[in-house]
């Protein structure tokens, strides 16, 4: 009887250990969709349209993960999170991946127990002001009231900038992005500080966009990247290589339009990439057509950039640092082999 109890206890322990070791990929597959945390109010990056359909560069990044895992980019559900909510939501497993204009920092990768993958947007922090203020440089913002989100690198960068330049400032701290922007456009602050891409997004939806301008100073480096939890190497690999695949497809010249023709390519790298030559998908625990499914359904990085934030959109952002490395940018995919 005693031996039987010990055996049952051992089996229970092993079952619990197996459950504890179950990774995010297994959880996602069992659930049937990816849970992605996004920003609910940044046009061009993550915002629902008037029909409630989520759109933006970060949204497409999450869709690419779903396409890789399920072969279906629609199998993702979005949670709008504030800057304060986003990291705890990931840490507590409320979401599987955070695609919410979040800056990679040392403290977040150590103290917060998170892993950042390949950035999907290289940015920097700046200041948006009403033209009527007559300010031409951030060095002229002595004593300014500054709208800023709490719990962000933005808040710390602004404090560092004003301190380094021996200027006083009066922060107006509001947690919700939409409410913060509303406060700025209502005249409660002299300036709004955030990543330059976000400032361009907020200006594009202002009551009178032409009344506002970006100051020339960029006061920080902001590599914005999808985020996953520490301790799950397979899920990290999947999300990281999804980003690499988006970039590599653009390097190869593979688009959502020509991808089926590319299946007949004689290029061995393209054949591996599209799963014609099997192997890469198996290494990730995915179907060998994982990259094909991403590009076919979501597009390559250039397509995602151009339709969401590029020169022909309301944001009108140039590729800049987000161009391919072959065009002077920082977008560079490690070898997929």
C-alpha positions as a LaTeX table, in Angstrom:
\begin{tabular}{lrrr}
\hline
Residue & $x$ (\AA) & $y$ (\AA) & $z$ (\AA) \\
\hline
Unk1 & 0.00 & 0.00 & 0.00 \\
Unk2 & 2.82 & 2.37 & 0.94 \\
Unk3 & 4.62 & 1.63 & $-2.35$ \\
Unk4 & 1.37 & 2.28 & $-4.23$ \\
Unk5 & 0.92 & 5.66 & $-2.53$ \\
Unk6 & 4.50 & 6.60 & $-3.35$ \\
Unk7 & 3.96 & 5.54 & $-6.98$ \\
Unk8 & 0.75 & 7.60 & $-7.22$ \\
Unk9 & 2.50 & 10.59 & $-5.63$ \\
Unk10 & 5.37 & 10.29 & $-8.12$ \\
Unk11 & 2.97 & 10.13 & $-11.05$ \\
Unk12 & 1.11 & 13.20 & $-9.75$ \\
Unk13 & 4.36 & 15.08 & $-9.28$ \\
Unk14 & 5.53 & 14.22 & $-12.79$ \\
Unk15 & 2.18 & 15.27 & $-14.24$ \\
Unk16 & 2.38 & 18.61 & $-12.42$ \\
Unk17 & 5.97 & 19.08 & $-13.56$ \\
Unk18 & 4.97 & 18.36 & $-17.15$ \\
Unk19 & 2.19 & 20.93 & $-16.90$ \\
Unk20 & 4.58 & 23.47 & $-15.45$ \\
Unk21 & 7.02 & 22.85 & $-18.30$ \\
Unk22 & 4.33 & 23.21 & $-20.97$ \\
Unk23 & 5.38 & 26.12 & $-23.15$ \\
Unk24 & 3.52 & 29.05 & $-24.63$ \\
Unk25 & 3.29 & 27.38 & $-28.03$ \\
Unk26 & 1.38 & 24.44 & $-26.53$ \\
Unk27 & $-0.91$ & 26.83 & $-24.66$ \\
Unk28 & $-1.57$ & 28.87 & $-27.78$ \\
Unk29 & $-2.32$ & 25.81 & $-29.90$ \\
Unk30 & $-4.66$ & 24.38 & $-27.27$ \\
Unk31 & $-6.50$ & 27.71 & $-27.03$ \\
Unk32 & $-6.70$ & 28.15 & $-30.80$ \\
Unk33 & $-5.46$ & 31.73 & $-31.03$ \\
Unk34 & $-2.66$ & 34.08 & $-29.98$ \\
Unk35 & $-3.35$ & 36.66 & $-27.27$ \\
Unk36 & $-1.56$ & 39.89 & $-28.18$ \\
Unk37 & $-1.25$ & 43.03 & $-26.11$ \\
Unk38 & $-1.35$ & 46.27 & $-28.11$ \\
Unk39 & $-1.80$ & 50.01 & $-27.71$ \\
Unk40 & $-5.43$ & 50.90 & $-28.26$ \\
Unk41 & $-4.94$ & 54.38 & $-29.61$ \\
Unk42 & $-1.91$ & 54.94 & $-31.86$ \\
Unk43 & $-2.96$ & 55.42 & $-35.46$ \\
Unk44 & $-0.72$ & 53.49 & $-37.83$ \\
Unk45 & 0.55 & 51.15 & $-35.13$ \\
Unk46 & $-2.43$ & 49.70 & $-33.28$ \\
Unk47 & $-5.94$ & 51.10 & $-33.34$ \\
Unk48 & $-9.35$ & 49.70 & $-34.27$ \\
Unk49 & $-11.01$ & 51.42 & $-37.23$ \\
Unk50 & $-14.61$ & 52.66 & $-37.26$ \\
Unk51 & $-15.77$ & 49.07 & $-37.83$ \\
Unk52 & $-13.76$ & 47.74 & $-34.88$ \\
Unk53 & $-11.11$ & 46.08 & $-37.07$ \\
Unk54 & $-7.63$ & 46.33 & $-35.59$ \\
Unk55 & $-5.03$ & 47.87 & $-37.91$ \\
Unk56 & $-1.42$ & 49.00 & $-37.70$ \\
Unk57 & 2.20 & 47.94 & $-37.83$ \\
Unk58 & 2.11 & 46.33 & $-34.38$ \\
Unk59 & $-1.19$ & 44.64 & $-35.22$ \\
Unk60 & 0.32 & 43.16 & $-38.39$ \\
Unk61 & 3.31 & 41.93 & $-36.37$ \\
Unk62 & 0.96 & 39.97 & $-34.10$ \\
Unk63 & $-0.95$ & 38.67 & $-37.13$ \\
Unk64 & 2.34 & 37.42 & $-38.55$ \\
Unk65 & 2.89 & 35.36 & $-35.39$ \\
Unk66 & $-0.59$ & 33.84 & $-35.77$ \\
Unk67 & 0.07 & 33.07 & $-39.44$ \\
Unk68 & 3.30 & 31.28 & $-38.50$ \\
Unk69 & 1.69 & 29.21 & $-35.75$ \\
Unk70 & $-1.71$ & 28.43 & $-37.28$ \\
Unk71 & $-1.33$ & 29.19 & $-40.98$ \\
Unk72 & $-4.10$ & 31.74 & $-40.35$ \\
Unk73 & $-3.31$ & 35.38 & $-39.57$ \\
Unk74 & $-6.81$ & 35.96 & $-38.19$ \\
Unk75 & $-6.27$ & 33.66 & $-35.22$ \\
Unk76 & $-5.23$ & 36.43 & $-32.84$ \\
Unk77 & $-7.15$ & 38.40 & $-30.24$ \\
Unk78 & $-6.05$ & 41.87 & $-29.17$ \\
Unk79 & $-6.05$ & 43.44 & $-25.72$ \\
Unk80 & $-5.67$ & 47.20 & $-25.50$ \\
Unk81 & $-3.22$ & 47.92 & $-22.68$ \\
Unk82 & $-1.97$ & 51.12 & $-21.12$ \\
Unk83 & 1.76 & 51.69 & $-20.60$ \\
Unk84 & 1.33 & 50.79 & $-16.93$ \\
Unk85 & $-0.66$ & 47.62 & $-17.67$ \\
Unk86 & 1.43 & 46.18 & $-20.51$ \\
Unk87 & 4.37 & 44.54 & $-18.71$ \\
Unk88 & 2.33 & 43.04 & $-15.83$ \\
Unk89 & $-0.12$ & 41.62 & $-18.39$ \\
Unk90 & 2.72 & 39.76 & $-20.09$ \\
Unk91 & 4.34 & 38.68 & $-16.83$ \\
Unk92 & 1.05 & 37.26 & $-15.52$ \\
Unk93 & 0.36 & 35.37 & $-18.78$ \\
Unk94 & $-2.74$ & 37.41 & $-19.64$ \\
Unk95 & $-1.16$ & 37.74 & $-23.08$ \\
Unk96 & 1.28 & 35.63 & $-25.08$ \\
Unk97 & 3.15 & 38.45 & $-26.79$ \\
Unk98 & 3.31 & 42.21 & $-26.36$ \\
Unk99 & 3.31 & 44.17 & $-29.62$ \\
Unk100 & 2.89 & 47.64 & $-28.19$ \\
Unk101 & 5.62 & 50.14 & $-29.13$ \\
Unk102 & 7.74 & 49.02 & $-26.17$ \\
Unk103 & 11.39 & 50.00 & $-25.87$ \\
Unk104 & 14.01 & 47.35 & $-25.22$ \\
Unk105 & 15.97 & 48.23 & $-22.07$ \\
Unk106 & 18.37 & 46.43 & $-19.75$ \\
Unk107 & 16.07 & 46.65 & $-16.72$ \\
Unk108 & 13.10 & 45.24 & $-18.61$ \\
Unk109 & 15.14 & 42.29 & $-19.82$ \\
Unk110 & 16.51 & 41.57 & $-16.34$ \\
Unk111 & 14.44 & 42.88 & $-13.44$ \\
Unk112 & 11.15 & 42.54 & $-15.32$ \\
Unk113 & 11.96 & 39.04 & $-16.62$ \\
Unk114 & 11.21 & 39.75 & $-20.27$ \\
Unk115 & 12.85 & 39.06 & $-23.62$ \\
Unk116 & 12.72 & 41.48 & $-26.55$ \\
Unk117 & 13.01 & 40.10 & $-30.07$ \\
Unk118 & 14.19 & 41.79 & $-33.28$ \\
Unk119 & 12.77 & 45.37 & $-33.26$ \\
Unk120 & 9.90 & 46.08 & $-35.62$ \\
Unk121 & 10.49 & 49.85 & $-35.48$ \\
Unk122 & 13.55 & 51.92 & $-34.61$ \\
Unk123 & 12.49 & 55.23 & $-33.12$ \\
Unk124 & 13.57 & 58.13 & $-30.92$ \\
Unk125 & 11.80 & 60.48 & $-28.54$ \\
Unk126 & 10.81 & 64.01 & $-29.44$ \\
Unk127 & 8.40 & 66.84 & $-28.73$ \\
Unk128 & 5.19 & 67.94 & $-30.47$ \\
Unk129 & 4.15 & 71.57 & $-30.00$ \\
Unk130 & 1.48 & 73.98 & $-31.24$ \\
Unk131 & 3.02 & 76.24 & $-33.90$ \\
Unk132 & 1.41 & 79.18 & $-32.11$ \\
Unk133 & 3.82 & 78.60 & $-29.21$ \\
Unk134 & 6.62 & 79.94 & $-31.39$ \\
Unk135 & 9.19 & 77.46 & $-30.06$ \\
Unk136 & 11.78 & 76.19 & $-32.55$ \\
Unk137 & 13.96 & 74.03 & $-30.29$ \\
Unk138 & 13.49 & 71.80 & $-27.26$ \\
Unk139 & 16.16 & 73.95 & $-25.60$ \\
Unk140 & 13.49 & 76.68 & $-25.41$ \\
Unk141 & 11.11 & 74.62 & $-23.26$ \\
Unk142 & 12.25 & 76.05 & $-19.92$ \\
Unk143 & 9.34 & 75.81 & $-17.44$ \\
Unk144 & 7.06 & 74.11 & $-19.97$ \\
Unk145 & 4.13 & 71.90 & $-19.02$ \\
Unk146 & 4.73 & 68.53 & $-20.65$ \\
Unk147 & 2.09 & 65.85 & $-21.31$ \\
Unk148 & 3.71 & 62.44 & $-20.73$ \\
Unk149 & 2.67 & 58.85 & $-20.07$ \\
Unk150 & 3.66 & 57.41 & $-16.66$ \\
Unk151 & 5.69 & 54.23 & $-16.23$ \\
Unk152 & 7.48 & 54.65 & $-19.55$ \\
Unk153 & 11.00 & 55.26 & $-20.80$ \\
Unk154 & 9.46 & 58.45 & $-22.23$ \\
Unk155 & 8.92 & 59.86 & $-18.74$ \\
Unk156 & 12.48 & 58.98 & $-17.65$ \\
Unk157 & 14.02 & 60.35 & $-20.85$ \\
Unk158 & 12.18 & 63.65 & $-20.49$ \\
Unk159 & 13.31 & 64.02 & $-16.88$ \\
Unk160 & 16.90 & 63.27 & $-17.91$ \\
Unk161 & 16.74 & 65.75 & $-20.80$ \\
Unk162 & 15.45 & 68.66 & $-18.73$ \\
Unk163 & 17.90 & 67.89 & $-15.92$ \\
Unk164 & 20.87 & 67.61 & $-18.30$ \\
Unk165 & 19.99 & 70.97 & $-19.85$ \\
Unk166 & 19.38 & 72.64 & $-16.47$ \\
Unk167 & 15.75 & 73.40 & $-17.30$ \\
Unk168 & 12.65 & 73.12 & $-15.15$ \\
Unk169 & 9.58 & 71.32 & $-16.42$ \\
Unk170 & 6.09 & 70.57 & $-15.18$ \\
Unk171 & 4.93 & 67.07 & $-16.16$ \\
Unk172 & 1.23 & 66.43 & $-16.70$ \\
Unk173 & 0.97 & 62.67 & $-16.19$ \\
Unk174 & $-2.07$ & 60.81 & $-17.57$ \\
Unk175 & $-2.04$ & 57.00 & $-17.89$ \\
Unk176 & $-4.44$ & 56.59 & $-20.83$ \\
Unk177 & $-2.97$ & 57.52 & $-24.23$ \\
Unk178 & $-6.24$ & 58.84 & $-25.64$ \\
Unk179 & $-6.87$ & 61.00 & $-22.58$ \\
Unk180 & $-3.29$ & 62.30 & $-22.62$ \\
Unk181 & $-3.61$ & 63.34 & $-26.24$ \\
Unk182 & $-6.97$ & 64.94 & $-25.56$ \\
Unk183 & $-5.40$ & 66.97 & $-22.77$ \\
Unk184 & $-2.61$ & 68.18 & $-25.06$ \\
Unk185 & $-4.89$ & 69.18 & $-27.93$ \\
Unk186 & $-7.18$ & 70.93 & $-25.43$ \\
Unk187 & $-4.26$ & 73.15 & $-24.42$ \\
Unk188 & $-3.49$ & 71.72 & $-20.97$ \\
Unk189 & 0.19 & 71.24 & $-21.93$ \\
Unk190 & 2.73 & 73.27 & $-23.89$ \\
Unk191 & 4.14 & 70.11 & $-25.46$ \\
Unk192 & 3.51 & 66.39 & $-25.82$ \\
Unk193 & 6.55 & 64.11 & $-25.61$ \\
Unk194 & 6.70 & 60.56 & $-26.91$ \\
Unk195 & 8.37 & 58.51 & $-29.63$ \\
Unk196 & 8.53 & 60.48 & $-32.88$ \\
Unk197 & 6.35 & 57.92 & $-34.66$ \\
Unk198 & 3.64 & 58.25 & $-32.02$ \\
Unk199 & 3.79 & 62.02 & $-32.16$ \\
Unk200 & 3.33 & 61.88 & $-35.93$ \\
Unk201 & 0.40 & 59.52 & $-35.39$ \\
Unk202 & $-1.23$ & 61.81 & $-32.83$ \\
Unk203 & $-0.75$ & 64.87 & $-35.03$ \\
Unk204 & $-2.38$ & 63.06 & $-37.97$ \\
Unk205 & $-5.64$ & 62.68 & $-36.01$ \\
Unk206 & $-5.56$ & 66.13 & $-34.37$ \\
Unk207 & $-8.49$ & 68.51 & $-34.99$ \\
Unk208 & $-6.16$ & 70.67 & $-37.13$ \\
Unk209 & $-2.92$ & 68.76 & $-37.88$ \\
Unk210 & $-1.32$ & 71.75 & $-39.64$ \\
Unk211 & $-1.39$ & 73.69 & $-36.34$ \\
Unk212 & 1.26 & 71.42 & $-34.81$ \\
Unk213 & 4.89 & 70.62 & $-35.54$ \\
Unk214 & 7.66 & 68.34 & $-34.33$ \\
Unk215 & 10.72 & 69.95 & $-32.82$ \\
Unk216 & 14.01 & 68.88 & $-34.45$ \\
Unk217 & 15.64 & 67.28 & $-31.40$ \\
Unk218 & 15.56 & 63.49 & $-30.97$ \\
Unk219 & 16.54 & 62.92 & $-27.35$ \\
Unk220 & 16.79 & 59.14 & $-27.09$ \\
Unk221 & 17.17 & 55.77 & $-28.81$ \\
Unk222 & 13.96 & 53.75 & $-28.84$ \\
Unk223 & 14.27 & 50.27 & $-30.38$ \\
Unk224 & 10.62 & 49.19 & $-30.28$ \\
Unk225 & 10.19 & 45.42 & $-30.32$ \\
Unk226 & 7.73 & 42.62 & $-29.60$ \\
Unk227 & 8.20 & 41.17 & $-26.11$ \\
Unk228 & 7.83 & 37.69 & $-24.58$ \\
Unk229 & 8.48 & 36.22 & $-21.14$ \\
Unk230 & 11.80 & 34.87 & $-19.91$ \\
Unk231 & 12.11 & 31.10 & $-19.69$ \\
Unk232 & 10.39 & 29.91 & $-22.87$ \\
Unk233 & 13.10 & 29.64 & $-25.50$ \\
Unk234 & 10.89 & 28.04 & $-28.14$ \\
Unk235 & 8.30 & 30.82 & $-28.02$ \\
Unk236 & 11.07 & 33.44 & $-28.07$ \\
Unk237 & 12.57 & 31.72 & $-31.13$ \\
Unk238 & 9.22 & 31.72 & $-32.91$ \\
Unk239 & 8.42 & 35.40 & $-32.34$ \\
Unk240 & 12.00 & 36.47 & $-33.06$ \\
Unk241 & 12.21 & 34.53 & $-36.33$ \\
Unk242 & 8.80 & 35.76 & $-37.40$ \\
Unk243 & 10.28 & 39.27 & $-37.33$ \\
Unk244 & 13.39 & 38.03 & $-39.13$ \\
Unk245 & 11.19 & 36.40 & $-41.79$ \\
Unk246 & 9.36 & 39.67 & $-42.47$ \\
Unk247 & 12.68 & 41.39 & $-43.08$ \\
Unk248 & 14.24 & 38.52 & $-45.04$ \\
Unk249 & 11.26 & 38.35 & $-47.38$ \\
Unk250 & 11.81 & 41.99 & $-48.30$ \\
Unk251 & 15.52 & 41.28 & $-48.83$ \\
Unk252 & 14.60 & 38.41 & $-51.16$ \\
Unk253 & 12.07 & 40.57 & $-52.98$ \\
Unk254 & 9.25 & 38.25 & $-51.93$ \\
Unk255 & 5.89 & 39.99 & $-51.53$ \\
Unk256 & 2.33 & 38.91 & $-50.86$ \\
Unk257 & 1.70 & 39.46 & $-54.58$ \\
Unk258 & 4.55 & 37.42 & $-56.08$ \\
Unk259 & 5.10 & 34.75 & $-53.45$ \\
Unk260 & 3.44 & 31.93 & $-55.37$ \\
Unk261 & 5.71 & 32.57 & $-58.37$ \\
Unk262 & 8.68 & 32.59 & $-55.99$ \\
Unk263 & 7.92 & 28.96 & $-55.10$ \\
Unk264 & 9.53 & 28.07 & $-58.42$ \\
Unk265 & 12.73 & 29.96 & $-57.66$ \\
Unk266 & 16.07 & 28.19 & $-58.15$ \\
Unk267 & 17.60 & 30.18 & $-55.27$ \\
Unk268 & 18.34 & 27.61 & $-52.51$ \\
Unk269 & 17.84 & 30.26 & $-49.81$ \\
Unk270 & 14.39 & 31.14 & $-51.12$ \\
Unk271 & 13.47 & 27.45 & $-51.42$ \\
Unk272 & 14.41 & 26.89 & $-47.75$ \\
Unk273 & 12.61 & 30.07 & $-46.71$ \\
Unk274 & 9.34 & 29.15 & $-48.41$ \\
Unk275 & 9.44 & 25.51 & $-47.26$ \\
Unk276 & 9.97 & 24.06 & $-50.74$ \\
Unk277 & 13.08 & 22.57 & $-49.18$ \\
Unk278 & 11.84 & 21.41 & $-45.75$ \\
Unk279 & 13.57 & 21.87 & $-42.42$ \\
Unk280 & 13.31 & 25.41 & $-41.06$ \\
Unk281 & 9.76 & 25.04 & $-39.80$ \\
Unk282 & 10.57 & 21.80 & $-38.03$ \\
Unk283 & 13.35 & 23.54 & $-36.10$ \\
Unk284 & 10.78 & 25.97 & $-34.67$ \\
Unk285 & 8.11 & 23.35 & $-34.06$ \\
Unk286 & 6.02 & 24.83 & $-36.89$ \\
Unk287 & 4.84 & 23.82 & $-40.33$ \\
Unk288 & 7.53 & 24.14 & $-43.01$ \\
Unk289 & 5.32 & 26.71 & $-44.77$ \\
Unk290 & 5.37 & 29.03 & $-41.74$ \\
Unk291 & 7.22 & 31.82 & $-43.57$ \\
Unk292 & 5.13 & 31.35 & $-46.73$ \\
Unk293 & 1.96 & 31.75 & $-44.65$ \\
Unk294 & 3.27 & 34.94 & $-43.04$ \\
Unk295 & 4.16 & 36.69 & $-46.28$ \\
Unk296 & 1.16 & 35.43 & $-48.24$ \\
Unk297 & $-1.29$ & 36.68 & $-45.62$ \\
Unk298 & 0.44 & 39.67 & $-44.01$ \\
Unk299 & 3.18 & 40.75 & $-46.44$ \\
Unk300 & 6.86 & 41.47 & $-45.96$ \\
Unk301 & 8.21 & 44.18 & $-43.64$ \\
Unk302 & 8.26 & 46.80 & $-46.39$ \\
Unk303 & 4.62 & 46.12 & $-47.28$ \\
Unk304 & 3.60 & 46.36 & $-43.62$ \\
Unk305 & 5.51 & 49.63 & $-43.18$ \\
Unk306 & 4.20 & 51.26 & $-46.34$ \\
Unk307 & 0.51 & 50.49 & $-45.78$ \\
Unk308 & 0.48 & 51.53 & $-42.13$ \\
Unk309 & 2.92 & 54.39 & $-41.59$ \\
Unk310 & 4.74 & 55.06 & $-44.88$ \\
Unk311 & 4.93 & 58.21 & $-47.02$ \\
Unk312 & 1.54 & 57.56 & $-48.68$ \\
Unk313 & $-0.33$ & 57.28 & $-45.36$ \\
Unk314 & $-1.61$ & 60.02 & $-43.07$ \\
Unk315 & 1.55 & 59.62 & $-40.95$ \\
Unk316 & 3.86 & 60.08 & $-43.93$ \\
Unk317 & 6.90 & 58.53 & $-42.22$ \\
Unk318 & 10.06 & 57.85 & $-44.26$ \\
Unk319 & 11.77 & 54.47 & $-43.90$ \\
Unk320 & 14.86 & 56.11 & $-42.35$ \\
Unk321 & 16.41 & 53.77 & $-39.79$ \\
Unk322 & 13.73 & 51.23 & $-40.67$ \\
Unk323 & 15.00 & 50.75 & $-44.21$ \\
Unk324 & 16.80 & 47.55 & $-45.08$ \\
Unk325 & 20.50 & 47.50 & $-44.23$ \\
Unk326 & 21.19 & 47.41 & $-47.97$ \\
Unk327 & 19.50 & 50.83 & $-48.20$ \\
Unk328 & 21.29 & 52.41 & $-45.23$ \\
Unk329 & 18.83 & 51.35 & $-42.53$ \\
Unk330 & 19.01 & 49.01 & $-39.54$ \\
Unk331 & 16.64 & 46.28 & $-40.72$ \\
Unk332 & 18.88 & 43.23 & $-41.04$ \\
Unk333 & 17.79 & 39.60 & $-40.87$ \\
Unk334 & 20.12 & 36.98 & $-39.48$ \\
Unk335 & 20.60 & 33.97 & $-41.80$ \\
Unk336 & 17.57 & 31.69 & $-42.02$ \\
Unk337 & 19.36 & 28.40 & $-42.52$ \\
\hline
\end{tabular}
